[in-house]
Amino acid sequence: MALLLAGMLSIVFHTLKTGISPMPTSGKVRRQLLSLLPSEFEGTLLELGSGWGTLAFALADHCPRARIVAFELSPLPYAFSRLRQRIAPRPNLQFVREDFFRSSFAEASAVVCYLYPGAMSRLAPKLSQELAPGTRILSHTFALRGWKPLRTLVVDDLYRTPIYLYEVPAREG
């Protein structure tokens, strides 16, 4: 019982710290999001805020030639994802318990995120500064303010969840 309470308190603490609770991506949203990524995708794909790992595993399966790096700060969802990776390993998937705002995105070939408006506002300048022009960014539910998506899909689910596909613009000057 104490372990369960500690786990719940850990989630609450990290929810308050990060501004969002670890929420799994629904199957319908996952399928639509994956339809925007070619299965032959290669390079490093960052998933920012991987939560319980549902999307990270789907990305690893969908893009077997890509290196998937999934960031999660909350210890319980991170531990769950690592345990799942031990039980059913994906050689191209790596979970990192680290604040992605403190990590370099320079090697990323694509970025996937399911965050919240405040984090998306903080993230926008980091994406434009650190990612190479032409790098693709997929975000579901929340848009990047000030960015124009290449494409927006609306999932046929209860929430009419939007999925935004962006590309880092060429740098001026």
C-alpha positions as semicolon CSV with decimal commas, in nm:
position;residue;x (nm);y (nm);z (nm)
1;M;0,000;0,000;0,000
2;A;0,284;0,241;0,086
3;L;0,449;0,168;-0,250
4;L;0,126;0,247;-0,436
5;L;0,086;0,572;-0,243
6;A;0,448;0,667;-0,311
7;G;0,396;0,600;-0,681
8;M;0,083;0,814;-0,692
9;L;0,253;1,097;-0,502
10;S;0,547;1,077;-0,742
11;I;0,311;1,121;-1,039
12;V;0,136;1,414;-0,867
13;F;0,469;1,579;-0,783
14;H;0,603;1,546;-1,138
15;T;0,269;1,657;-1,283
16;L;0,296;1,978;-1,081
17;K;0,663;2,015;-1,176
18;T;0,619;1,962;-1,550
19;G;0,265;2,097;-1,593
20;I;0,116;1,780;-1,742
21;S;0,039;1,429;-1,624
22;P;0,165;1,127;-1,819
23;M;-0,119;1,053;-2,060
24;P;-0,114;0,762;-2,304
25;T;-0,176;0,835;-2,671
26;S;-0,495;0,664;-2,787
27;G;-0,484;0,398;-3,058
28;K;-0,669;0,615;-3,311
29;V;-0,431;0,906;-3,256
30;R;-0,127;0,675;-3,274
31;R;-0,239;0,529;-3,606
32;Q;-0,303;0,873;-3,760
33;L;0,025;1,011;-3,628
34;L;0,221;0,715;-3,764
35;S;0,057;0,765;-4,104
36;L;0,254;1,092;-4,127
37;L;0,590;0,914;-4,079
38;P;0,729;0,691;-4,351
39;S;0,810;0,343;-4,220
40;E;1,149;0,363;-4,395
41;F;1,239;0,671;-4,188
42;E;1,602;0,667;-4,072
43;G;1,791;0,888;-3,830
44;T;1,717;0,993;-3,475
45;L;1,357;1,056;-3,377
46;L;1,298;1,224;-3,041
47;E;0,978;1,168;-2,848
48;L;0,940;1,446;-2,595
49;G;0,745;1,339;-2,288
50;S;0,699;0,966;-2,352
51;G;0,482;0,898;-2,047
52;W;0,401;0,526;-2,025
53;G;0,576;0,452;-2,355
54;T;0,274;0,368;-2,571
55;L;0,375;0,601;-2,852
56;A;0,749;0,528;-2,817
57;F;0,695;0,155;-2,873
58;A;0,465;0,225;-3,169
59;L;0,728;0,458;-3,319
60;A;1,000;0,195;-3,272
61;D;0,786;-0,070;-3,442
62;H;0,674;0,160;-3,725
63;C;1,024;0,294;-3,802
64;P;1,259;0,000;-3,738
65;R;1,557;0,171;-3,908
66;A;1,524;0,484;-3,694
67;R;1,676;0,541;-3,353
68;I;1,394;0,641;-3,116
69;V;1,497;0,841;-2,807
70;A;1,205;0,882;-2,567
71;F;1,235;1,141;-2,289
72;E;1,034;1,110;-1,967
73;L;1,095;1,291;-1,640
74;S;0,837;1,126;-1,415
75;P;0,999;0,821;-1,246
76;L;0,701;0,583;-1,237
77;P;0,606;0,603;-1,607
78;Y;0,976;0,598;-1,696
79;A;1,030;0,282;-1,485
80;F;0,721;0,123;-1,641
81;S;0,856;0,197;-1,992
82;R;1,199;0,058;-1,904
83;L;1,040;-0,258;-1,760
84;R;0,834;-0,301;-2,075
85;Q;1,151;-0,253;-2,282
86;R;1,322;-0,531;-2,080
87;I;1,027;-0,767;-2,130
88;A;0,970;-0,689;-2,499
89;P;1,286;-0,513;-2,621
90;R;1,300;-0,290;-2,923
91;P;1,666;-0,255;-3,027
92;N;1,603;0,089;-3,179
93;L;1,432;0,235;-2,870
94;Q;1,603;0,414;-2,583
95;F;1,429;0,570;-2,280
96;V;1,598;0,866;-2,116
97;R;1,497;1,008;-1,778
98;E;1,601;1,363;-1,845
99;D;1,451;1,707;-1,898
100;F;1,449;1,740;-2,276
101;F;1,481;2,119;-2,243
102;R;1,836;2,053;-2,118
103;S;1,923;1,815;-2,402
104;S;2,054;1,896;-2,744
105;F;1,824;1,834;-3,039
106;A;2,105;1,886;-3,293
107;E;2,116;1,519;-3,408
108;A;1,739;1,480;-3,442
109;S;1,593;1,397;-3,782
110;A;1,237;1,429;-3,646
111;V;1,057;1,519;-3,324
112;V;0,726;1,390;-3,189
113;C;0,550;1,545;-2,893
114;Y;0,229;1,540;-2,691
115;L;0,280;1,817;-2,440
116;Y;0,065;2,114;-2,327
117;P;0,042;2,477;-2,445
118;G;0,299;2,617;-2,197
119;A;0,560;2,357;-2,290
120;M;0,490;2,407;-2,660
121;S;0,554;2,782;-2,620
122;R;0,885;2,711;-2,444
123;L;0,974;2,446;-2,701
124;A;0,918;2,650;-3,019
125;P;1,239;2,858;-3,000
126;K;1,447;2,553;-2,903
127;L;1,316;2,365;-3,206
128;S;1,391;2,648;-3,447
129;Q;1,738;2,709;-3,299
130;E;1,861;2,350;-3,264
131;L;1,696;2,153;-3,542
132;A;1,821;2,161;-3,899
133;P;1,596;2,327;-4,157
134;G;1,359;2,072;-4,303
135;T;1,339;1,861;-3,984
136;R;0,986;1,733;-3,931
137;I;0,794;1,789;-3,607
138;L;0,473;1,604;-3,521
139;S;0,259;1,726;-3,235
140;H;-0,076;1,598;-3,132
141;T;-0,343;1,794;-2,953
142;F;-0,138;2,112;-2,909
143;A;-0,003;2,342;-3,180
144;L;0,325;2,530;-3,194
145;R;0,221;2,893;-3,160
146;G;0,357;3,109;-3,440
147;W;0,435;2,810;-3,664
148;K;0,236;2,720;-3,974
149;P;0,174;2,346;-4,006
150;L;0,241;2,174;-4,338
151;R;-0,057;1,956;-4,264
152;T;-0,319;1,914;-3,993
153;L;-0,511;1,589;-3,947
154;V;-0,820;1,570;-3,730
155;V;-0,867;1,227;-3,574
156;D;-1,216;1,078;-3,578
157;D;-1,229;1,037;-3,202
158;L;-1,435;1,182;-2,918
159;Y;-1,210;1,488;-2,888
160;R;-1,154;1,547;-3,261
161;T;-0,783;1,541;-3,175
162;P;-0,570;1,748;-3,410
163;I;-0,227;1,626;-3,524
164;Y;0,006;1,891;-3,659
165;L;0,292;1,827;-3,899
166;Y;0,554;2,101;-3,909
167;E;0,885;2,148;-4,082
168;V;1,164;2,365;-3,943
169;P;1,191;2,663;-4,178
170;A;1,512;2,770;-4,346
171;R;1,712;3,018;-4,142
172;E;1,714;3,374;-4,265
173;G;2,039;3,550;-4,344
